[in-house]
Amino acid sequence: MKEPKSTLSKKKKYRFKVYILCTMVLLFFGNNVVSQKASLDTISKKTIRFDGLDGPYLINDTIYRVTQKNVLIREKANVDSLLVKVDNISKDEFYVKIRSEYKVSPSVYPEPQKIITISDIEGKYNAFASFLISNHVMDTNHNWIFGSGHLVLLGDFVDRGKNVTQVLWLIYKLEHQAILEGGQVHFILGNHEVLNFHGDHRYNRGKYIKVAQEISGNEDKVKAIQLMYSKNSELGKWLATKNVIEKIGTNIFVHAGLSIDILKYGLSLEKTNDKVRSGYFKKEVKEDDVLKFLYGSKGPFWYRGLVMNRPSYRKAKALELSEILGFYGSKKIIVGHTVVDDICTGYEGKVIMIDVPHGNSKFSGKTKGLLIENGLHYKVDDIDLKSAL
């Protein structure tokens, strides 16, 4: 029996409405997919450019630098010193004497009368320079004036900022001058220095990727960045002599922290540094259980358990910290890596946290570090303020 015409008409209208609705849904999601793909294509094709003064880079026997007009200049390395120009308003500049050799840093030092330490500068030359000047570590001409004092740099001085190479060359210069005056610069590496050893460019500004690609002649960003921190690079060779952990007097200095799990391996400080150093130029360290741990989330580059809980582990217990300190014969551990509002202590003063949000300008009062003088601890900043911790 045939359906009434009115019923057929209703069914046709219903089917038509469903058809229209489905078409609209498909169009909407289809356009979204196309839009997202176009957006991703735009990102992937985004041109990376130079962006202001950069360098110099000494790679093999060639010096490279980027001018203020974003031009890459190459010249033969036939000089014993380099001019470093800073990309800032005051147009700071200084000369660096190229050293014929540098040795692997010791892991243990006697306690000096004064220690100044700061961490996580991340290419902020203005913050770094004003801090050093205010605390009488260097003068306004970028020369060491801290005598027999020790300057401890607690990792992550690269990435993010716009004066990474300038910061590195300043450390390079001050280290040499300090030794001549009976002082010492301790550059303890953090996770960001090691990421660059491995070609991990995720925190690099575009200009550093660009210059690495141009110098290396390689579009592969990983391989390009690896060259800049390799044994073919003056800065790379120098950084490879640095440690991940040092003991000065009764103080342990380490970028991120020490997990109780490190004691399973029974490594001395020297053996820890030697082992870590063997992985600086290895992209993969999975075949070695000790290296895998040292470069992992609970290793000294990344571990945050002395400051906070993490999804993969809990904050360290006081008893665990005591075991760690006892193993290394230390009284305190000074760490960076995990940002805190101000220089502060934990575990009844046994842990000191010094990674704070540094200022972007000179003498801002926001750039802070730690002074250890005659066994006493003080907060210091870049406007010459000092307060007991």
C-alpha positions in Angstrom: 0.0 0.0 0.0 1.4 3.4 -0.9 2.1 6.0 1.8 0.0 9.2 1.7 1.6 12.1 -0.2 1.7 14.2 3.0 3.8 11.5 4.7 6.2 11.3 1.8 6.6 15.0 1.7 7.5 15.1 5.4 10.1 12.3 4.9 11.7 14.2 2.0 11.9 17.4 4.0 13.5 15.5 6.9 16.1 13.8 4.7 16.9 17.1 3.0 17.5 18.8 6.4 19.7 15.9 7.5 21.7 16.2 4.2 22.1 19.9 4.7 23.2 19.5 8.3 25.8 16.8 7.4 27.1 18.9 4.6 27.6 21.9 6.9 29.4 19.7 9.5 31.7 18.2 6.9 32.5 21.7 5.5 33.1 23.1 9.0 35.6 20.4 10.0 37.1 20.2 6.5 37.8 23.9 6.6 39.2 23.6 10.1 41.6 20.8 9.0 42.7 22.8 6.0 43.1 25.9 8.2 45.2 24.0 10.7 47.3 22.4 8.0 47.9 25.9 6.4 48.8 27.2 9.8 51.4 24.4 10.4 52.7 24.9 6.9 53.2 28.6 7.6 55.1 27.8 10.8 57.3 25.2 9.1 58.1 27.6 6.2 58.7 30.6 8.5 61.9 32.3 7.5 64.6 32.3 10.2 66.6 35.5 10.1 69.6 37.1 11.8 68.6 39.5 14.5 71.3 41.9 15.6 74.9 41.6 16.7 76.1 38.0 17.3 79.3 36.2 17.7 82.2 36.0 17.2 82.3 32.3 16.5 85.7 30.7 16.1 85.2 27.5 14.2 88.3 25.7 13.1 90.5 28.5 11.6 87.7 30.9 10.7 86.0 33.7 12.7 82.3 34.4 12.0 80.3 37.4 13.3 76.9 38.9 12.5 76.9 42.7 12.2 74.2 45.1 13.4 72.9 45.2 9.9 72.4 41.4 10.0 75.3 40.5 7.7 77.4 37.4 8.4 81.1 38.2 8.0 83.8 35.5 7.7 87.5 36.2 8.3 90.6 34.1 8.7 91.6 33.5 12.4 95.1 35.0 12.4 94.8 37.1 15.6 95.3 36.2 19.3 92.3 38.1 20.5 88.7 38.7 19.5 86.5 41.8 19.7 83.1 41.0 21.3 80.3 43.5 20.7 77.2 43.3 22.8 73.7 43.8 21.4 72.5 46.3 23.9 71.7 50.1 24.1 75.0 50.9 25.7 76.9 49.1 22.9 79.3 47.4 25.3 82.3 45.7 23.9 85.4 43.9 25.1 88.4 41.9 23.9 89.0 38.3 24.6 92.5 36.7 24.4 92.3 33.3 22.8 94.0 30.7 25.0 96.3 28.0 23.6 94.9 25.4 26.0 92.5 24.9 28.9 92.4 22.0 31.3 89.5 19.9 32.7 88.3 21.7 35.9 88.9 19.9 39.2 85.9 18.6 41.1 86.9 19.6 44.6 88.3 22.9 45.9 89.2 24.3 49.4 86.9 27.0 50.6 88.0 30.5 49.7 87.2 33.6 51.7 84.6 34.7 49.3 82.3 32.9 46.9 79.7 34.7 44.6 77.3 32.4 42.8 74.5 33.0 40.3 72.5 30.7 37.9 70.3 30.6 34.9 71.4 33.9 33.1 70.2 32.4 29.7 71.9 35.0 27.5 70.9 38.1 29.5 74.2 40.0 29.2 72.7 43.2 30.9 71.6 41.3 34.0 74.9 39.3 34.2 77.2 42.3 33.7 75.4 44.6 36.2 75.5 41.8 38.8 79.2 41.3 38.4 79.9 45.0 38.5 77.7 45.6 41.6 79.4 42.8 43.4 82.9 44.0 42.5 83.7 40.9 40.5 84.6 42.8 37.4 85.0 46.5 36.5 83.1 48.5 33.8 85.9 47.5 31.3 85.1 43.8 31.8 88.2 43.0 33.8 88.4 40.7 36.9 88.7 42.7 40.2 87.6 39.9 42.6 91.1 39.0 43.6 91.3 35.5 45.1 87.5 35.2 45.3 85.6 32.5 43.5 82.7 33.1 41.0 80.4 30.1 40.6 78.1 30.0 37.6 75.5 27.4 38.2 74.5 26.5 34.7 72.0 27.5 32.0 73.9 30.6 30.7 72.8 29.8 27.1 69.5 29.8 25.2 66.5 32.2 25.2 68.4 35.5 25.6 69.8 37.6 22.7 73.5 37.8 23.9 74.3 34.1 24.5 77.7 34.2 22.7 78.7 37.5 24.4 77.9 36.0 27.8 80.0 32.9 27.1 83.0 35.0 25.9 82.7 37.2 29.0 83.0 34.0 31.2 85.8 32.8 29.0 87.7 36.0 29.6 87.1 36.4 33.3 88.1 32.8 33.9 91.5 33.4 32.5 92.0 36.7 34.3 90.8 35.2 37.6 93.5 32.4 37.5 96.2 35.0 37.0 95.0 36.9 40.1 94.7 33.7 42.3 90.9 33.6 41.9 88.7 31.1 40.2 85.6 31.0 37.9 83.6 27.8 38.1 81.3 27.2 35.2 79.1 24.3 36.2 77.0 23.2 33.3 73.3 23.0 33.3 70.8 21.1 31.1 70.7 23.9 28.5 74.5 23.7 27.8 74.1 20.0 27.4 71.1 20.3 25.1 73.2 22.4 22.8 76.0 19.8 22.9 73.4 17.3 21.6 72.0 19.7 19.0 68.7 20.2 20.8 67.6 23.6 19.5 64.1 23.9 21.0 65.1 26.8 23.3 67.4 28.6 20.8 66.3 31.9 19.4 65.9 31.8 15.6 69.1 33.8 15.0 71.3 31.2 16.6 69.8 28.5 14.4 70.2 30.7 11.4 73.9 31.4 12.1 74.5 27.7 12.8 73.0 26.7 9.5 74.9 29.4 7.6 78.3 28.5 9.2 77.8 24.7 8.9 76.2 24.9 5.4 73.7 22.4 6.8 69.9 22.9 6.9 69.6 20.2 9.5 69.1 22.2 12.7 70.4 19.5 15.0 73.6 19.0 13.1 74.1 22.7 12.7 73.8 23.4 16.4 76.0 20.5 17.2 78.8 22.0 15.2 78.6 25.3 17.2 79.2 23.4 20.4 81.6 20.7 19.1 85.3 20.2 19.4 85.7 22.2 16.1 84.4 25.3 18.0 86.5 27.3 20.5 83.6 27.7 22.8 82.6 24.1 22.4 86.1 22.8 23.3 86.2 25.1 26.3 82.8 24.1 27.6 83.6 20.5 27.3 86.2 20.9 30.0 83.5 21.9 32.5 81.9 19.9 35.3 78.3 19.2 36.3 79.0 19.2 40.0 81.7 20.6 42.3 82.5 20.8 45.9 84.0 24.0 47.3 84.8 23.8 51.0 81.7 22.1 52.5 79.3 23.3 49.8 78.1 21.2 46.8 77.3 23.2 43.7 75.1 21.5 41.1 72.7 22.9 38.5 69.5 21.1 39.3 70.0 18.8 42.3 71.0 15.4 43.6 68.6 12.5 43.9 69.1 9.7 46.5 69.2 7.4 43.5 72.7 8.7 42.5 74.1 6.9 45.5 73.3 3.6 43.9 76.2 4.1 41.6 78.7 5.0 44.3 80.4 7.6 42.1 82.8 10.1 43.5 82.4 13.7 42.3 85.4 13.3 40.0 84.0 10.1 38.5 80.6 11.6 38.1 82.1 14.5 36.1 84.2 12.2 34.0 81.2 10.0 33.2 79.0 13.0 32.3 81.7 14.5 30.2 82.0 11.3 28.2 78.4 11.9 27.0 78.7 15.6 26.0 79.1 14.8 22.3 76.8 11.8 22.2 73.3 12.3 20.9 72.2 9.0 22.5 73.3 7.6 25.9 70.8 4.8 26.3 73.3 2.0 25.9 75.0 3.0 29.2 72.9 2.7 32.3 75.0 5.2 34.4 75.0 7.8 31.6 71.2 7.2 31.1 70.6 8.0 34.8 73.0 11.0 34.9 71.3 12.5 31.8 67.8 11.5 32.9 65.1 13.3 34.9 66.7 12.3 38.3 70.2 13.3 37.1 72.1 16.4 38.2 71.0 18.4 35.1 67.3 18.0 35.5 66.3 16.8 39.1 64.0 19.2 40.9 63.3 17.0 43.9 65.2 19.2 46.4 62.8 22.0 45.7 59.4 20.4 44.7 57.3 17.4 43.9 57.2 16.2 40.3 54.7 13.9 38.5 57.4 11.3 38.1 58.8 11.5 41.7 58.2 13.1 45.1 60.2 15.7 46.8 63.3 14.3 48.6 62.9 13.5 52.3 65.2 15.1 54.9 66.8 11.7 55.7 67.6 11.2 52.0 69.3 14.6 51.8 71.3 13.8 54.9 72.5 10.6 53.2 73.6 12.5 50.1 75.4 15.1 52.2 77.1 12.4 54.2 78.3 10.5 51.2 80.0 13.6 49.8 81.1 15.0 53.1 79.2 18.3 52.7 76.9 20.5 54.7 75.0 22.3 52.0 73.8 21.9 48.4 73.4 25.1 46.2 71.1 24.6 43.2 69.6 26.6 40.3 67.3 25.2 37.6 64.0 25.5 39.5 62.7 29.1 39.6 61.9 30.6 43.0 60.6 34.1 43.8 63.7 35.0 45.8 67.0 33.4 47.0 65.8 31.0 49.7 66.7 27.9 51.7 65.1 24.5 52.4 65.7 21.6 54.7 66.7 23.8 57.6 69.3 25.7 55.5 70.9 22.6 54.0 69.6 23.5 50.5 70.0 27.0 49.0 67.9 27.8 45.8 69.3 30.6 43.7 67.4 30.5 40.3 65.3 33.7 40.4 63.6 35.7 37.5 66.5 38.0 36.6 66.0 41.4 35.2 66.3 42.3 31.5 68.0 45.7 32.1 71.1 46.7 33.9 70.9 47.4 37.6 67.3 46.5 37.9 67.5 45.1 41.4 65.9 41.9 40.1 69.1 40.0 39.2 70.2 38.1 42.3 72.7 35.7 43.6 74.4 34.3 46.7 77.5 35.5 48.5 79.3 33.1 50.9 81.8 35.1 52.9 83.7 33.7 55.9 81.2 30.9 56.2 78.2 33.3 56.3 75.5 33.4 53.5 74.0 36.6 52.0 71.6 37.5 49.3 73.1 40.0 46.8 71.7 41.7 43.7 72.8 44.0 40.9 72.3 47.3 42.8 74.8 46.5 45.5 72.2 45.4 48.1 73.2 42.7 50.6 71.1 40.9 53.2 71.7 37.9 55.5 70.1 34.7 54.3 
